[in-house]
């Protein structure tokens, strides 16, 4: 029997949900694989907010696997959703794609130049590649394939037979006051950058069925002429399953037999609970837009009983923001995707950002300078885990980040500080031999023999420098000394430069140069170079900042730049001497 018990000292949010999931699965489907689920609509770029829809059940599923249970993580690709609008900022797409609004996503042409057969497959492919890099194991289900193959035919007929019961449930919520928008409800808790528009999911905006003179119907056919879902059911016969509809887009009318017709789908608020029952889903999270009173997750909990099922454990997850960016919205363009994040950070770091926060906690993913601080935090955690000083919850998040039940993810052999790698990539501007020279000087006792030892982290840092650091913030080392500025130095500045230059030979390593540049102002003031801050007057910090600004000015022509020890190594000892007037 797999081990379910967990020590209270080591439980984190993932373990707690795993406990619930296992208990629910053994009650509902003993001896069968545990089923967790995610749903993604490939209506446009699938962004980092959508990734939480996958990472939350993935982490729980992986914990259940670690305990010895068989698990299926289903990802339902909602590719049979209607194409609702033309998203902005997608290469190869223009306003002519508006003519396809109302068609299934799999019937919409892919962007120009795409290697994929349709719109849905184009955006699914990018997400699938990212999930593989992140170590996410899943079973993908195309809703187009499910509906058009007749896999849900019995469920559709059942829903139509019980349409009155479904309508009665939905009507309870139609008469209630509309719930406050997520933006209003969470305004105090969430920063504007953390609010993801509900339009990121096509399913979130769908209605709950059509009511007209012929009554309520939870099913909407796609038109046999124009392929759009702008249809109205005008008649249905329960005995023969004959259904008649009219298309308001092209005027087409048709009568079909629903027991053999496969070109349509249940409306979202009925489709989702139908799938819970059909697939036996035990755990599926949902975003704020699905979780408010009267929304699809809440209503689905009542409708699922009509299909003989039970609502899954479904925590609400909070929005994911991007540091330095406005809120994420697929339709507005420029939305960072998991692939964008994986270009500048290793999979372990991205996994950690989702693992360390409870689903109902919002967080931001950094594409700006904040990424350097995040990497510093990650490396400190790794060191604490290695020496046994990390807290149990932090150890759990770290363990979930670096690998899965299947094993550890590939990692950088020599994980040098990200900010150091970024500085080196910045200064060397793509010259890999220069980068290797500088990185080898960081620790002369253990020199880097190949850049491959620092990869893939080095490549991520280089990509960040090249794609997310503005040109006016890039570092350009002077080609010649600033003769006029050197002539204007007072005696104190000249003595400081002399102390630095005299110490270069004996301190040419990252640690040595750090000691040297911080020590010069101390020695100038009559203190030992290794004096601690408690032993020094406050004026020393001011003197250090002034000295650092002078070095930046003489080396790169401005008063800030990469960390000075890294910059000195990058410039090279002889060139440093030349630029500092020796």
NORRA-V787588 format. One record per residue. N is the residue number from 0. SS is DSSP state (hx for helix, st for strand, lp for the rest). PSI is psi in radians with two decimals (* if undefined). OMEGA is omega as a letter, one per 30 degrees, with the letter a starting at -180 (* if undefined). Layout:
n = [N N]
ss = [SS SS]
psi = [PSI PSI]
omega = [OMEGA OMEGA]
This chain:
n = [0 1 2 3 4 5 6 7 8 9 10 11 12 13 14 15 16 17 18 19 20 21 22 23 24 25 26 27 28 29 30 31 32 33 34 35 36 37 38 39 40 41 42 43 44 45 46 47 48 49 50 51 52 53 54 55 56 57 58 59 60 61 62 63 64 65 66 67 68 69 70 71 72 73 74 75 76 77 78 79 80 81 82 83 84 85 86 87 88 89 90 91 92 93 94 95 96 97 98 99 100 101 102 103 104 105 106 107 108 109 110 111 112 113 114 115 116 117 118 119 120 121 122 123 124 125 126 127 128 129 130 131 132 133 134 135 136 137 138 139 140 141 142 143 144 145 146 147 148 149 150 151 152 153 154 155 156 157 158 159 160 161 162 163 164 165 166 167 168 169 170 171 172 173 174 175 176 177 178 179 180 181 182 183 184 185 186 187 188 189 190 191 192 193 194 195 196 197 198 199 200 201 202 203 204 205 206 207 208 209 210 211 212 213 214 215 216 217 218 219 220 221 222 223 224 225 226 227 228 229 230 231 232 233 234 235 236 237 238 239 240 241 242 243 244 245 246 247 248 249 250 251 252 253 254 255 256 257 258 259 260 261 262 263 264 265 266 267 268 269 270 271 272 273 274 275 276 277 278 279 280 281 282 283 284 285 286 287 288 289 290 291 292 293 294 295 296 297 298 299 300 301 302 303 304 305 306 307 308 309 310 311 312 313 314 315 316 317 318 319 320 321 322 323 324 325 326 327 328 329 330 331 332 333 334 335 336 337 338 339 340 341 342 343 344 345 346 347 348 349 350 351 352 353 354 355 356 357 358 359 360 361 362 363 364 365 366 367 368 369 370 371 372 373 374 375 376 377 378 379 380 381 382 383 384 385 386 387 388 389 390 391 392 393 394 395 396 397 398 399 400 401 402 403 404 405 406 407 408 409 410 411 412 413 414 415 416 417 418 419 420 421 422 423 424 425 426 427 428 429 430 431 432 433 434 435 436 437 438 439 440 441 442 443 444 445 446 447 448 449 450 451 452 453 454 455 456 457 458 459 460 461 462 463 464 465 466 467 468 469 470 471 472 473 474 475 476 477 478 479 480 481 482 483 484 485 486 487 488 489 490 491 492 493 494 495 496 497 498 499 500 501 502 503 504 505 506 507 508 509 510 511 512 513 514 515 516 517 518 519 520 521 522 523 524 525 526 527 528 529 530 531 532 533 534 535 536 537 538 539 540 541 542 543 544 545 546 547 548 549 550 551 552 553 554 555 556 557 558 559 560 561 562 563 564 565 566 567 568 569 570 571 572 573 574 575 576 577 578 579 580 581]
ss = [lp lp lp lp lp lp lp lp lp lp lp lp hx hx hx hx hx hx hx hx hx hx hx hx hx hx hx hx lp lp lp lp lp st st st st st st st lp lp lp lp lp lp st hx hx hx hx hx hx hx hx hx hx hx hx hx hx hx hx hx hx hx lp lp lp lp st st st st st st st lp lp lp lp st lp lp lp lp lp lp lp lp lp lp lp lp hx hx hx hx hx hx lp lp lp st hx hx hx lp lp lp lp lp lp lp lp lp lp lp hx hx hx hx hx hx hx hx hx hx hx hx hx hx hx lp lp lp lp lp st st st st hx hx hx hx hx hx lp lp lp lp hx hx hx hx hx hx hx hx hx lp hx hx hx hx hx hx hx hx hx hx hx hx lp lp lp lp lp lp lp hx hx hx hx lp lp lp lp lp lp hx hx hx lp lp lp hx hx hx lp hx hx hx hx lp lp lp lp st st st lp lp st st st lp st st st lp lp lp lp lp lp lp lp lp st st st st st st lp lp lp lp lp st st st st st st lp lp lp lp lp st st st st st lp lp lp lp lp lp st st st lp hx hx hx hx hx hx hx hx hx hx hx hx lp lp lp st lp lp st st hx hx hx hx lp lp lp lp hx hx hx hx hx hx hx hx hx hx hx hx lp lp lp lp lp st lp lp st st lp lp st st st st lp lp lp lp lp lp hx hx hx lp lp lp lp st hx hx hx hx hx hx hx lp lp hx hx hx hx hx hx hx hx hx lp lp lp lp lp lp lp st st st st lp lp lp hx hx hx hx hx hx hx hx hx hx hx hx hx hx hx hx hx hx lp lp lp lp hx hx hx hx hx hx hx hx hx hx hx st st lp lp st st lp lp lp lp lp lp lp lp lp hx hx hx hx hx hx hx hx hx hx hx lp lp lp hx hx hx hx hx hx hx hx hx hx hx lp hx hx hx lp lp lp lp hx hx hx hx lp lp hx hx hx hx hx hx hx hx hx hx hx hx lp lp hx hx hx lp lp lp lp lp lp lp lp lp hx hx hx hx hx lp lp lp hx hx hx hx hx hx hx hx hx hx hx hx hx lp hx hx hx lp lp hx hx hx hx hx hx hx hx hx hx hx hx hx hx hx lp lp lp lp lp lp lp lp hx hx hx lp lp lp hx hx hx hx hx hx hx hx hx hx hx hx hx hx hx hx hx hx lp lp lp lp lp lp lp hx hx hx hx hx hx hx hx lp hx hx hx hx hx hx hx lp lp lp]
psi = [2.20 2.64 2.10 -0.56 2.45 2.44 2.42 -0.38 -0.39 -0.05 2.41 -3.04 -0.59 -0.80 -0.68 -0.75 -0.64 -0.71 -0.82 -0.75 -0.79 -0.76 -0.75 -0.70 -0.71 -0.47 -0.73 -0.66 1.14 2.38 -0.10 2.78 2.51 2.28 2.12 2.76 2.70 2.73 2.26 2.34 1.97 0.92 -0.15 -2.88 2.26 1.91 -3.08 -0.37 -0.77 -0.51 -0.48 -0.50 -0.47 -0.76 -0.58 -0.96 -0.52 -0.83 -0.70 -0.79 -0.70 -0.66 -0.70 -0.69 -0.73 -0.45 0.07 0.14 2.66 2.32 2.47 2.11 1.84 2.32 1.94 2.00 1.92 1.01 0.02 0.10 2.77 2.56 1.99 -0.65 2.82 1.98 2.55 2.67 0.28 2.06 2.44 0.19 2.37 -2.97 -0.28 -0.33 -0.22 -0.43 -0.25 -0.02 2.27 -0.27 2.82 2.59 -0.51 -0.11 0.07 2.35 2.52 2.79 2.61 2.40 -0.09 2.59 0.04 2.68 -0.35 3.08 -0.86 -0.80 -0.57 -0.83 -0.46 -0.67 -0.76 -0.73 -0.71 -0.73 -0.72 -0.71 -0.62 -0.74 -0.55 -0.06 0.42 2.05 2.23 2.85 2.03 2.41 2.06 2.10 -0.46 -0.83 -0.71 -0.85 -0.78 -0.28 -0.15 0.22 -0.50 0.24 -0.79 -0.66 -0.64 -0.81 -0.65 -0.73 -0.71 -0.65 -0.62 0.49 -0.53 -0.72 -0.73 -0.77 -0.67 -0.69 -0.85 -0.60 -0.46 -0.58 -0.45 -0.55 -0.16 2.74 2.39 2.38 2.70 2.58 2.62 -0.65 -0.64 -0.74 -0.58 0.34 -0.64 -0.50 -0.49 2.37 2.67 -0.60 -0.22 0.02 2.06 2.20 2.51 -0.34 -0.09 -0.33 2.12 -0.62 -0.55 -0.44 -0.03 2.66 -3.13 0.32 2.97 2.35 2.22 -2.78 -0.45 -0.08 -2.96 2.41 2.21 0.28 2.44 2.03 2.65 2.43 2.37 -0.19 -0.94 -0.06 0.06 2.81 0.34 1.01 2.71 2.20 2.19 -0.32 2.62 2.35 2.02 -0.58 -0.82 -0.23 0.37 2.25 2.31 2.48 2.82 2.40 2.12 -0.20 -0.80 -0.08 0.01 2.43 2.65 2.59 2.23 2.89 2.07 -0.32 0.00 0.08 2.29 0.53 1.14 3.10 2.79 2.56 2.74 -0.80 -0.18 -0.63 -0.79 -0.93 -0.50 -0.75 -0.63 -0.80 -0.76 -0.67 -0.16 0.75 2.26 -0.57 2.18 2.01 2.96 2.69 3.01 -0.67 -0.37 -0.18 -0.10 2.82 2.30 -0.05 -3.14 -0.66 -0.73 -0.86 -0.67 -0.53 -0.43 -0.66 -0.52 -0.51 -0.50 -0.52 0.15 0.35 -2.98 2.46 2.40 2.90 2.16 1.41 2.53 2.35 2.53 2.96 2.73 2.23 2.99 2.17 2.12 0.09 2.80 3.10 2.67 2.33 2.11 -0.57 -0.31 -0.14 2.90 0.44 2.15 2.37 2.95 -0.64 -0.68 -0.75 -0.70 -0.21 -0.44 -0.08 2.67 2.68 -0.62 -0.73 -0.74 -0.73 -0.71 -0.68 -0.62 -0.54 -0.55 -0.22 2.37 2.65 -0.59 0.11 2.24 2.76 2.97 2.59 2.25 2.22 -0.05 -2.75 -0.36 -0.38 -0.53 -0.71 -0.69 -0.74 -0.65 -0.75 -0.73 -0.77 -0.62 -0.69 -0.76 -0.72 -0.68 -0.68 -0.72 -0.66 0.07 0.20 -0.02 2.61 2.65 -0.75 -0.65 -0.63 -0.73 -0.81 -0.71 -0.78 -0.71 -0.43 -0.66 -0.21 -3.14 -3.08 -0.41 -0.21 3.09 2.58 2.66 2.40 2.87 2.18 -0.76 1.55 1.38 2.73 2.31 -0.74 -0.56 -0.78 -0.69 -0.73 -0.74 -0.78 -0.63 -0.88 -0.65 -0.28 0.82 -0.07 1.75 -0.55 -0.67 -0.70 -0.75 -0.70 -0.81 -0.80 -0.54 -0.50 -0.17 -0.71 1.46 -0.45 -0.42 1.21 2.61 2.24 -0.41 2.58 -0.40 -0.48 -0.46 0.07 2.62 -0.01 -0.71 -0.76 -0.64 -0.77 -0.69 -0.70 -0.67 -0.79 -0.76 -0.41 -0.31 -0.02 2.09 2.63 -0.64 -0.09 0.00 2.71 2.12 1.96 2.43 2.48 -0.43 2.70 2.60 1.51 -0.77 -0.73 -0.67 -0.66 -0.49 -0.09 2.49 3.10 -0.64 -0.77 -0.68 -0.70 -0.67 -0.80 -0.65 -0.73 -0.70 -0.87 -0.65 -0.41 -0.06 -0.81 -0.76 -0.16 0.43 1.27 2.96 -0.85 -0.70 -0.80 -0.58 -0.82 -0.70 -0.90 -0.59 -0.45 -0.47 -0.89 -0.54 -0.85 -0.70 -0.54 0.05 0.27 2.78 2.62 -0.45 0.26 2.42 2.79 -0.59 -0.40 -0.01 2.59 2.78 -0.45 -0.38 -0.69 -0.70 -0.74 -0.66 -0.79 -0.68 -0.72 -0.76 -0.76 -0.66 -0.76 -0.78 -0.74 -0.75 -0.46 -0.75 0.06 0.27 3.05 0.08 2.99 -2.87 2.89 2.33 -0.76 -0.73 -0.73 -0.75 -0.76 -0.70 -0.72 -0.60 2.51 -0.77 -0.71 -0.59 -0.79 -0.72 -0.82 -0.42 0.16 0.32 *]
omega = [l a a a l l l a a a l a a a a l l l a a a l a a a l a a a l l l l a l a l l a l a a l l l a a l l a l l a a a l l a l l a l l l a a l l l a l l a l l l a a l l l l a a l a a l l l l a l a l l l a a a a l l a l l a l l l l l a l a a a a a a l a l a a a l l l l l l a l a l a l a l l l l a a a a l a a a a a a l l l l l l a a l l l a a l a a l a l a l l a l l l l a a a a a a a a l a a a a l a a a l l l a a a a l a l a l l a a l a l a a l l l a l a a l a a l a l l a l l l a a a a l a l l l l l l a l a l a l a l a l l a a a l a l l a a l a a l l a l a a a a a l a l l l a a a l a a a l a a a a a l l l a a l l a l a a l a l a l l l a a l a l a l a l a a l a a a l l a l l l l l l a l a l l a a a a l a a l a a a l a a l l l a l a l a a a l l l l l l l l a l l l l l l a a l a a l a l l l a l l a l a a a l l a a a l l a l a l a l a a a l l l l l l l a a l l l a l l l l l a a l l a a a a l a l a a l l l a a g a l a l a l l l l a a a l a a a l l a l a l l l l l a a a l l a a l a a l l l l l l l l a l a a a a a a l a l a a l l a a l a a l l a l a l l l a a l a l a a a l a a a l l l l l l l l a l l l a a a a l l a l l l l a l l l l l a a a a a a l a a a l l l *]
